[in-house]
């Protein structure tokens, strides 16, 4: 039984962590960020931490292969882009993980899977076995079969639900911004929020849109909602920049730390 992570200093000793990375951080011009992300995950893995990666990016990665300049808006083309992009994305991760002799496993889920007790149990059992075998699960929404009615809506929520599923000691939400701010960081007067107590409802915080890349579906608001969901189940959350992932996983004083409820 691992000790609860009560602050950043406890992160290096976390037994099981879920790390979520967004589409804009690992696709297109930022595809090169996969290697340093893998470096950080491998370092945690090497010290005995069980690591689950929740990675967006299937649709964004597939777009160039379908000769698309912008994220498709119709469901069928999103599904087609995801089917192509998921294959490429997993190949890129495994190619990078090969440097550390770490094997990745692809786990694709829909919202319905985690709402159906049988499917949820199957997913939980498979995930536990993969971790027992020291495999690194890479989770994404199953965009090829998901519909508008059953989608998670964004992978921040998926990451929070996966954290609940595997009873993670920590959830790390990576994005293009380095912290939560009182208002979008490009606006005058924006102040970084370093720590969020569990009871803090963040009243007065102004959330922006999904960002300039335009390939993701989540913004600061979805990350806060996901962080609150995970924290309510007893999993603390660190919101940090993808470029800071190595420092984040060794407990550096960065990002925004959401304290968990005592459950």
DADA-V620220 format. One record per helix or strand of 2 or more residues. SS is the DSSP state (A for helix, B for strand). FROM is the first residue (numbers start at 0). LEN is the number of residues. If there is no record, write none. Layout:
ss->[SS	SS]
from->[FROM	FROM]
len->[LEN	LEN]
//
This chain:
ss->[A	B	A	A	A	B	A	A	B	A	A	B	A	B	B	B	B	A	B	A	B]
from->[7	15	22	27	32	49	57	74	103	110	116	135	154	169	179	191	194	219	235	241	255]
len->[6	6	4	3	14	6	9	26	6	5	16	6	12	6	2	2	2	13	6	7	3]
//
